[in-house]
Structure formats: structure tokens, C-alpha cells
């Protein structure tokens, strides 16, 4: 049971940007290097996060990426869903009356609430001292 | 984020057996049919659950599978781990000091405790009326 690699990297890249000074733009290379994410995969991820309205991208010499909203307005769930990583814990989670369905749906609710409850301004999980 | 298909089916097959009368043996076909699990995949899963000491298998006309222990002694975690589905929520969960590591390790602990806390005699999730 694991988050997709793509969502894992997206959360990491977004948390990197949450730790930059306001208004600073980060290049793909900078993020890839600091977070040890394969560069081409990261480029694709940042493009998709931009398409989903979570990042802004700037062209040119002073270009790069920065968060499109305030840190407090971006939840982990938004980032995960932007990567099309469905939180669907079991084949049976949506099958009303299926054995174990109740177990899975409760677990899924817990996960969704957990991911919804953490934003990029979380000082316990995201912001580094 | 999803449990592996194999662990999903294993939990379902084990919960089917937990709902049978004591001492009753269930055939592969019976479980496959009742739980809508592909027969060949199920055969492989039951064999592995037997190898891991969670099921007993009996040969012959009256043969079949039954739980190797009391329902209260078999947790969801044991079944999932028997299917080699590691509960490893993120690439970074074990990387001390990595960004987000604390978030992932807390989430992982929650999941493990959840799976550990449910056994096959759970009347809310497993046993059918």
C-alpha cells in the first residue's frame, strides 16, 4: 500500500517550494537536484501541477515555478489528486454490501481526511527550520 | 493509494472462511464463485496463505481449506503481509530527516495499527449476520 511515485514526488516538489522565500521562482534543475527527483519526470509533474492551478510558471532568464496560491490553501489531497492518484484503498470500497466494504470505506475516509487536513504551511510536516 | 489486488482477494477469501461453520472446509471453486475471485489467482493465494500458516489444506473428496488458527488470532495485517504487500506508504517513509518523513511515518503507523487491530472475528467488518 503506497502512494504513487508521481504523487510522492509532487508532494516533495511542492513542499520544496513552500520552503522558499515568497516570490522566489525555482527552476526544474534546482528542485530536481535538491529533492533528488529524476529531472524529466519532475518536468512533467510541474507542468501538470501548473495545469491544475497549483503552480505558476514563468518563462525567461528569471523564470521558474512558484506556488499559485497561499501555502495554507494547498492541501496534500489537492496535490495527490492533481497527479490522478485516486485514493481508492480497495476494489470493494465502493461496492455497497460487499464483505469488508465498511472496513475499507472507513479506512478510506480516514486517509482522505488526513490528506485534506495538511496544507503546505504545516510547520510540523512541511516547513523546515 | 490502494491495497494490492492480491491482498484484497486474500482478505476477502479469509473473511469468507471466517463466516463458515467451524470445521467446514471450503473448496477453491466455492470461494472463487462466492467471492468473485479469478479461480487460478485464488488457487495461488490460498497456497501461499497455507505456506504462511494461516490456512490448512486437506486433500481428497472431503478436502478443501479452513483457517489454521482461531479467527481471533488472525489479523488483517498478517494476511496482507503474507501476500508480501508491504505497508510502505512513501519512498521517503524510512529516510530519516527527509522532508515529509514525519508525515509519512505517522500515517504508516496509523495504517499498521488499523490492520493489526482487526481480526477475523470482528463482528463489525468481517462476520455476516
Contacts between the chains, C-beta under 8 A, distances in Angstrom:
chain1	res1	chain2	res2	distance
A	1	B	1	6.6
A	1	B	2	6.9
A	1	B	3	5.3
A	1	B	4	7.5
A	1	B	80	7.8
A	1	B	85	6.5
A	1	B	86	7.8
A	1	B	87	5.3
A	1	B	88	7.6
A	1	B	89	6.7
A	1	B	111	6.7
A	2	B	1	6.9
A	2	B	86	7.8
A	2	B	88	5.6
A	2	B	89	5.7
A	2	B	90	6.8
A	3	B	1	5.3
A	3	B	89	6.0
A	3	B	90	5.5
A	4	B	1	7.5
A	5	B	91	6.9
A	8	B	90	5.3
A	8	B	91	5.2
A	8	B	92	7.1
A	11	B	100	6.2
A	12	B	92	7.2
A	12	B	99	6.1
A	12	B	100	6.4
A	15	B	99	5.3
A	15	B	100	5.9
A	16	B	99	7.2
A	35	B	99	7.4
A	76	B	103	7.9
A	80	B	1	7.8
A	85	B	1	6.5
A	86	B	1	7.8
A	86	B	2	7.8
A	87	B	1	5.3
A	88	B	1	7.6
A	88	B	2	5.6
A	89	B	1	6.7
A	89	B	2	5.7
A	89	B	3	5.9
A	90	B	2	6.8
A	90	B	3	5.4
A	90	B	8	5.3
A	91	B	5	6.9
A	91	B	8	5.2
A	92	B	8	7.1
A	92	B	12	7.2
A	99	B	12	6.1
A	99	B	15	5.3
A	99	B	16	7.2
A	99	B	35	7.5
A	99	B	126	7.5
A	99	B	128	6.9
A	100	B	11	6.2
A	100	B	12	6.4
A	100	B	15	5.9
A	100	B	125	6.2
A	100	B	126	7.2
A	102	B	124	6.8
A	102	B	125	5.7
A	103	B	76	7.9
A	103	B	118	6.7
A	103	B	124	8.0
A	103	B	125	3.9
A	103	B	126	7.9
A	107	B	111	7.9
A	107	B	114	6.2
A	110	B	110	7.3
A	110	B	114	7.6
A	111	B	1	6.7
A	111	B	107	7.9
A	114	B	107	6.2
A	114	B	110	7.6
A	118	B	103	6.7
A	124	B	102	6.8
A	124	B	103	8.0
A	125	B	100	6.2
A	125	B	102	5.7
A	125	B	103	3.9
A	126	B	99	7.5
A	126	B	100	7.2
A	126	B	103	7.9
A	128	B	99	6.9
